[in-house]
Amino acid sequence: MHPIIDRSRPVLFVIGLLLAILSLAEAVPAAADAMAGNNDWKAFAESSAMTLFIGVSLCLSTYARGIRLNLRQGFQLTVASWVVLSIFAALPLELSDAHLSLSDAVFEAVSGLTTTGSTVLVGLDNMPPGILIWRALLQWLGGIGIIAMAVILLPFLQIGGMQLFRMESSDQSEKIMPRSAHLIAAILGVYATLTLFAGLAYWEAGMTGFEATIHAMTTVSTGGYSTSDGSLGHFNSELIDWIAILFMIAASIPFVLYVRMLGRRHVPFWRDSQVRFFLSLLAAATLSLTFWLWLHNHQPLGHALTMAAFNVVSVVTTTGYATEDYGTWGAFAVMLLFLLTALGGCTGSTSGGLKAMRLQIAWAAIRDQMIRIVQPRRILVTNYNGRPLGAGVIGSVLILFLAFVTTVVVLALGLALTGLDPVTSISGALTAVANVGPGLGPVIGPAGNFAPLSDAAEWMMSGGMLMGRLEFLTVLVVFSPEFWLD
């Protein structure tokens, strides 16, 4: 066996397990289409069988007792698992009666697993149930995978200040959970419970059971896939809008805090500085946009509040649901929502973007540096959430900010080379890297769709979605020559 393959045995084993899980998930839309009399059940059944065979084969050929991951294997697993799962998740979409091209199918699958929510599918209102269920399942599975990655892998890899999150969420001295597996099981319980409550709330508000289930999964995963081309605007219900607002916010709070609150440490999650900052940001942006819609667009105050709250929360939490085309609300509204696209929810949640914790750390570092310039002899220790920050944490956060901006710029230039206009190119790059969903303009805006994009643009955006979800440096490290040297 080649030395590189031999060293990657634990990685291949875990990927095999994940493929086996993915194959079992494909049985759900296969059954739904079979009961509905739709021929797509064959596409899902064939994809499930193929995925299961490859997954089991990988597990059997790479199994060894006491599998452990070192630093290098952690990077390999993080990148390889998301790429491989995206490719296999695209299979049923390509084989189905939707007849998606390879680039369309991979784009849709990547958008689902990364919970971005951008779509190339048109005519969702008349789509067979299997594809709608599969898209929702991809986002739901991707959401729990994102939380697991944030809690277990990224702190271990010390990417973007995540070593601080590891200290706060997984410190053995606090005895939150003795093992990572127990922590993930507890988080999965919270995740499933939130999904159940969201589904019941949507159903009580007037959705059918099918619609409520789909939207519950895509709300709690902050993914934003819908059963209609009109997204949640299809239902024309302010009650449904506020239910979505509540659960989008709930899914953007660190899930470890729910585990703490429900366990022996009955500490309300709003005592966490990251959560307070996140909620304060939502409140300030919502009030600003509400008064703009009320004064400038002459909307009734109550309706303006609903529209503002829904769209601000949808963008900041990177869910990407839409009720109206906010591109027609005026320059201030468009610019505000565009800037909010990059922010994201809290670390350890399903949302994308830069994350509230990193914004706080970056601001604390900038503030302290300004003080040092004025008072060079003063000794300052940068703190976050009552704890001192080391230079490594601050440095990794600032490097991630630079990687975020660089990726957006490079991707925007690449999209422009395909012939897209500047607004579509820039907003498309930002929405892909931040894992939000809709961009700006008539093509990919809230009332648009990503179907008109060329194959080259779709491949680039698929790469951008993965880069943003995998925290940039995780991907870049794997592609560096030094990574593969002994």
N, C-alpha and C positions, 0 to 999 in steps of 0.2 A: 504494500500500500504506500502511496506517495506520502512523504512526511507531512506536507501541508494538510492532506486529507485526514491523516491519522490524528493530527493535532486538533482537527475540527470535528472529531467524532461526537463530543457532547453537543456541539451546535447542531449537527445533522440529526441527532437523536431528538432534540427538542423541536426542531422544525418538522420532523416526522410526526410527533405528537400533535402539533398544531394543525398539520394537514389532515390528520385523522379527525380532529374536532371539526374542522371546516367541512369535511365530507359528510359528517353527521348532520351539520346544519343544513346542507343542501337537500337533505331528505324532506325538510319541512316544506319548501316551495314545490318540490316534486309532488308531494301528497296533495297540496292545495290545488295545483293545476290538474292532477288526475281526477280529483273530486269535481272540479269545474268543467271537466271534459276538454281541457286545453292540451294541445300536443306538446307544449313546452315541458311537460313532465319528463319526456324522454331526454331532453337536453340536460335537465338537472340530475336525472338518474345516471346518465352516462358520465357526467362530470363528477358526480359523487363517487361512482365506482372507480374511476381513474384516479381521483385524488386519494381515496382510501387505500388503493393498491400501492401507490407511491409512498404515502405516509407510513403505512405498516412496513413496507420494505425498508425504508430508511431506519425505522425503529429497530427492526430485527437485525439489520446488518451493522448497526453502530452501538448496540446496547452494551453497557459495561456497568459493573457495580460501582456505587458511590460516585455518580456523575457530579462533577463540580466544574464551575466556570471560573477561569482566571480573567484578568483584565482584557487581554487580547480577544479571548473567546466571547466576552461580554459585548465588545464592539461588533464582532462578526455576527453574533446572534441578533442584535438589535437591527442591523441593516438587512441581513439576509432574510430574516423571518418576514419582515414587512414586504420586501420585494417578491419573495416566493408566494406568499399568501395572496398578494394582489394579482399575480399572474393566474393562479389557480382559481381565484374568485371570479376572474373575467371569463373563464371557460363557458359557463352556462349562458352568459349574456351573448357571447359570440355564436353559440350553437342554437340559441332560441329562435323563434319566429320573428323576433325583432330585427334579426339580421344585422347586428352591429358589426362594424369593421373591427379589426384588432385594436386599433388606436382608440376607437370609441369605447370598446368593452373594457380595456385596461384603464382608460380615463375614469369611467363610471365606477369600476371596482376600487381604484385608488382613492377616488373621492369619497366612496363609502367607508372604506376601512380607516381612512384618516379623519373621518367625520367632517370633511370639508363641506359637502352638500352641493357642489356644482354638478350639473347634469347635462347630458347631451340628448336625453330622451324627451320626445314630444308626444303629446296625446296620453298623458298619464291617467286622465279620467276614464279612458276606455282600455287601459292596459290590463292584461290578464293578471290574476292575483299572484302567481308565482314570482314574477319579476318584481312586483311591488314589495312582496314579503322578503325577497332576497336582498333588495336594496336596504330595507329596514334592518334586517339581520346583520348585514355587513357593518352598518353603523353601530348597532348595539354591541356586537362583538368587538368592533374596533374601539368603542368607548371603554369597555372594561380592560382591553389590552393597553390602552393609553394610560389608564390609572395604574395598572400593574407595572408598566415600564417606568412611570414617574416615581413610584414608591420603591421599586426593587432595583431596576437596572441603572437608571440615570444617576441616582445618588452614588451607586457603586462606581460609575464611570466618571463622576465629578464633572458633569457637563452643565454649564450655565448656572453655576451656583447651587446645583442640586445636592451637593454634599451637605449644605445647610439644611435642606428639607429632610435629608436622611437623619440628621442629628435631632431635628424637631419631631419627626414622625415615627422613627424606628429605634430610638435610643433604648437599649436594653434596661438602663437604670430606671426608666419610667414604667417598665413592665407593661407596655400597651399590649403587645402580643409576643410570645416567646419565639415564634418562628415566622418567617416571611409568608409561608403557605397559610398559616392561620390568619395572618393579617389580610391576605388577598381573599380568603374565604369570607371573612367578616365584611370586607368591602363589597364583595359580590352580593352578599345578603342585603346590604344597604341599597346597592344599585338596583337589584331586582325589586325591592320593596318600593323604591321611588317610581320605578316603571309601572308597577301594579297600581299604585295610587294615581299616577298620571293617567293611565288608561281608564280607570273608573271615573275620574273627574271629566275627561273628555266625553266619555259615554253618557254621563249624566247631563252634560251640556248640549247634547244633541247629535253627536257623531254616531255612526253605526259602530257595532262591535269591531268590525274589521278596520275601519278608519281610526278608531280610538287606539287599537293595538299598535298599528303602524306608527301613528304620531306619538304615542307614548315612548316607543323605542327610539325614535329619532329626536325626541325632545330631551330625554334624559342623557342620551349620548351627545347632545348638542351638535347633532349632525344636520338636521334640517330637511331631509328628504320627505316628500309629501306624496299623497295619493292623487294630487291634482296639479295641473300646470299652474293654477292660480295660488298654489301653496295654501297657507291658512286663510288667505283672503277669499278663497272659494267658499268658506262657510259663513262669511259676513256676520260674525258673532263676536261682540266685545267680551262676552263671558269666556268664550274659547280663547280669545287673545290674552286675557288676564290669567287663565289657567296656564297657558304656555309661558307667560312671563314668570310666574311663580316657579315652575319646574325648571325653566332654563337657568334661573338664578340658583336654585337648589343644586343643580348639576354642576355648577361652576364654583362651588365651595369645596375645599379639600375633603375628600371622602374619609380620610383618616380622622378628621375632626368629628364626623358623625360616629365613627367607631368609639372614639374617646367619650363623646357625650352619652352614648348609649351604654357604655361600659361602666366601670367603677369610678372613672373620672368625670363626674357630672359637671363639666365646665361648658357653659354656653359657647358655641363657636364664634359668636360675634365679639368675644373677648380677644380673639386673635387679630393682630394688627393688619394682617393681609386681608382678612375678611372685612374689617372695618374700612380699609382703604378702597376695596373693591365696591362695597355697597355705597360708599360716599361718592365714588366716581359715577356710578350709575345714577344716583340721585341728582347730582349736579348737572350731568348731561341731559337727563330727562327733563328737568325743570327748564333748562336753557332752551331746549327744542320745543317744549310745550308753549312757552311764552312767544317764541318765534312763530309757531303755527297759529297761535291765538291772535297776535297783533299784526303779523305780516300777511298771513294767508286767511285771516278772518274765520278760523274754525271755532266752533263752540268749545269752551274751555274743557269740558269733560271729554269730548271726542279728541281734542288736541292732546290731552294727557294720555289717553289710551294709545293713540298713534305714536306719540313720542316715546312712551315707555316701551311699547312693543318693539319698535325698530331699534332703539338704543340697546335694549337688552339682547335682542337678536344678533346685533352686530358685535357688541362687546363680548358676549359669551361665545361668539363664532358659530352660532347655530345656523343663521342664514335664512330663517323663515321670512316670508314677505306677505304683507297684506295690501300694500299699495306701492306704486313706483315713487320712492322718495327722491328720485332724480328730478321730479317736477316741483319740489317744495321750495326751491330758491337756493341761492348760492351759499348762504350760511348753513342751511340744513345739510346740503350735499357735502360741504367741506367738513363739517363736524362729524358726520357719519363716516366719511372717508378716513379721517384721522383716528377715529375710534376703532377702525378695522384692525389696526395693528396691536391693540392693547391686550385683549384676551381676558380670561377669568383668572382663577387662582391656580397656583401650582398644586398638583395632585388631584386635579379635577379632569373632566373630559374635554374642557375647552382648549382652544389653541391660542395663537398669538404670543406676545412676549411674556405675559403673565404679570399679575399684580405684584408678586413678591420681588421680581426683578426690577420693576419700575421703582419700587420703594428703595431697593438697595442702590440702584443707580443714582437716584436723587440724593440719598444720604451721602454717597461718595462725593457727588458734585458739591453738595452743601459744605461738607467738611473741608474739601479742597479750597473752596472760596474763603473759608475762615482761615486756613493755613496761609493763604496768600496775604491776607490782611494782618494776621498775627502769626508770623513764622516761628516764634518761640513757643507757641502754645502746643501742648501735647493733647492730641485728640484720638479717641478710639471710636471708630465707626460702629454703631450698634444697629441691630435689627431685632425687633420683637423682644427687646430687653437683653439681648445677648451680643457680645462683641463679635465683629466680623474679622476674619483673617484676610490677609492680602490675596490669598488664593481664591476665596469666594468672590471678592470684589472684582478681581481680574477676570475670572471666568464669566461673570455676568456682563462686564463691559465688552469682552471679546464676542460673546453671543450677540450683543446688540450690533456690533460691527458686522458680524456674519449675516445677521438678519437683513440689514440695510444693503450690504453687498449683493446678497442673493436676489433681493427684490430688484435692484438696479440691473443686474446682469440678465435676469429673466425678462424684465420689461424691454430691454434692448433686443433680446432674442425674439420676443413676440412682435416687436415693431418690424423686424426683418421679414416676418411672414406677411406683412402688408396691413397689419392692424393699426388703427388710428391711435394717437398718443393716450387718450383717455382710456380706451379699452386695454391697451398694452400695460399702462401703469397700474390701473385698478385690477386688471386680471392677474398681474404678477403679485400684487399685495394680497389679494384675496386667496390666491393659491398658497403662498408662503405662510400666511396667517391662518389658513384652514377655515375661512369664513364661509365662502359659497358665492353669493352674487357680487358682481363688481359694479361699475358705473357705466352709463351710456346705454344706447338703444340695443346693443348686441348682447352684452352679458350683464346688464343691469337687473334690478329686481323683477322687471317685467320681461326680461329677455331669457336667453338660453345659450349654452355653450356649443350647440350643434353646428352653427355656422363656422366655427374655427377649423382651420386646416389640420391635417394629421400632425404636421410638425409642431404647430402650436399646442395641440393636445398632449403630445409626448413631453414637450418642455414643461407644461403646466403639471403633468403627472409627476415629473421629477421635482418640481417646486413644492408640490403638496407633500411629497415624502421628505424632502429636505426640511421643511418647516415642522413636520410632525416629529422627525427624528432629531431635532435640535441641532442641525447643521454640522457641528463639529464631529458628531458621531459618524456621519457619512464621509466627511472630508478626511478624517483620520484613516478610515479603511482604504481610501484611494491613495494614500501617501506611500511612497516606496519604503520608507523606514518601518512602516507597520508590518511588512512581510519579511523583514530581515530578522534573523535569529539574534 
